[in-house]
Amino acid sequence: MRSAVATLLFITFSASAQSFEQMTSVRTHDQPMSARSAAMGGTSDTLTSDPSDLATNPALVASLKTLSFAFSGVQSGYDVSRYELAPDNLTINRVHLGRDAQSLAHVSVAVPVRNFVFGAYYRDEPRLRDNEVRPAPGSDQYTLFCDPSSCFYYLDIDAVAFDRRERRYGATAAFERGAWSFGAGVELQDLDESHDLVAYQYTNVLEGRTDLFMRRTSGQAWVPNAGVRWRISPRVAVAAAYNGGGTFDRTEDRCAVERATATCTSEYEATARARAERPSAYRASITVMPVDRFTLSAQAVRVNYSQSGVATSFGPSLVDYRFVDATDVHLGAEYRFTRVPVSLRAGLWRESAFSEGSAYEPIGAMDHHTIGAGIHFGGARLDVAYDDAQSARRTTVGITWTR
């Protein structure tokens, strides 16, 4: 019995160490607010001020001279992985299903006052959901891997249902001195994500005993944002920024469920309490205009994923699935025509792997290919962008207006 309890704790703590992305197979992204930036591989144009840059680098709006306003909406698609038991009752196959989400992605405003530019913004990532309730895969004929008298184990390492909602609210201030611009701000991050995990207890499999773990990370956190820009020449500018990451509460509860419907048949009981962190990031950007109307931008983002470990209140984890810092690389280009008020854009985004490995869902590198266009109407601009990655797709439409 002691070894059975140890095995159950081993599995519970191992699962607790996993991120939302690993447990659900849905990878979340720190997407740019601007549709123009999204079309250019997620890069920031350090030569041109845009109110949509408030969140990533508030210094980039310091040269705005008039009231500016921007908003965008997104339609995203993402793949969900599921495990299904093969007809031989010995093999579990993985299948991929598609899900869609949409939202008003952001609203931002920048207001020049004397020598400063003050800004405010709201961000809303599309709600990620998969509430399909299904019988957990497995049967009494499933091949067993340990001694029935002393083994607890999972037949299914997969989220039965998940739900993730993220909002952010920010305020910034920036000013310009010669070729230099400086900016800083504060952001309120509001996060609520949950997912379920079905666990089988072998000694009661023949009786239909199943445990369901519900893991939830939620709360609000204030974080700082700061940045600087240097205009080396009218055609070259560089910038750097820091974006903070918040700390949130993580809870884990367990109940006994009926196998056929995955419905709880007992009250939830607490199994763990923890604090989980979102990673902070450092950004370095450069924009070059080699010829008139043609812009090239590059950006490197160092994401501190090693901050994302979870410290459980029940002591150290028995298994340490390490998250490592990673650098994302963004490249983008834009060409603006002279005879028609249209700009064409394209880019690449290399999102690096940030996990050394996982028994459940390895998080590998992901390549984004982006394309888009802008139509100019005097002081207004309509932008569209499309981002295609291996397991996610995103369409962004935005409007920027300067008085």
Secondary structure, DSSP 8 states (H G I E B T S, - for coil): -HHHHHHHHHHHHHHHTS-HHHHHS-------S-HHHHHTTT---SSS--GGGTTT-GGGGTT--S-EEEEEEEEEEEEEEEEEE-TTSS-EEEEEEEEEEEEEEEEEEEEEETTEEEEEEEEEEEEEEE------S--TTS---S-TTS--B-S--SEEEEEEEEEEEEEEEEEEETTEEEEEEEEEEEEEEEEEEEEE-GGGGGGTEEEEEEEEEEEEEEEEEEEEEEEEETTEEEEEEEE---EEEEEEEEEEEETTTTEE-S--EEEEEEEEE---EEEEEEEEEEETTEEEEEEEEEE-GGGG--EETTSS-SS---B--EEEEEEEEEEE-SSSSEEEEEEEEEE---BS--SS-----EEEEEEEEEEEETTEEEEEEEEE-SSEEEEEEEEEEE-
